[in-house]
């Protein structure tokens, strides 16, 4: 079992719709959770981080964390074609703050 | 704002050769990370350094070594290169701490290594 699991997709949504990306993790001791966006051949860019249970909103993006169920999700409202990319979920364990473990990413396609 | 600087951006090597990648972290960041990303793969953690000391180690082959220097820049040395080493190599840096936004990794643009 991978430490961080994501559906590889592609997840296809029409422009203006809400895209929902999910991620589960195996280490119950994980404390910090990150969503990165990566365009093909480019480096990962931070979208959001979340440390506490509940929702965290930043513009069109909302991260949701449920530590009891060991999942974290990212909602993208009013999806735009420019949001088409691979979204990587990443987790930092309390045992080591010196590495970030990535999921395999979910490819999002926003249709014009 | 200054970002993470990696060099070279592209590198082509033959099998069994040696390659060195360099990384200059964001000023005042105290932790440097190296990741390897193969085609269609997620970034795989290789190694990290905190205040110039190795802080964690991932799936880094024995043929690879890395270090962080007194000016905080880091180098990843890869020897006896194999075809499977062809990948994007990312360096990232962060600042350790408890404040909001601490421990957030900022990535460099990456170095693309092609082994022929």
Interface residues (C-beta under 8 A of the other chain):
Chain A: X32 X34 X41 X42 X43 X44 X45 X46 X49 X88 X90 X92 X96 X97 X98 X99 X100 X101 X102 X103 X104 X105
Chain B: X31 X33 X41 X42 X43 X44 X45 X48 X50 X55 X56 X58 X88 X90 X92 X96 X101 X103 X104 X105 X106 X107 X108 X109 X110
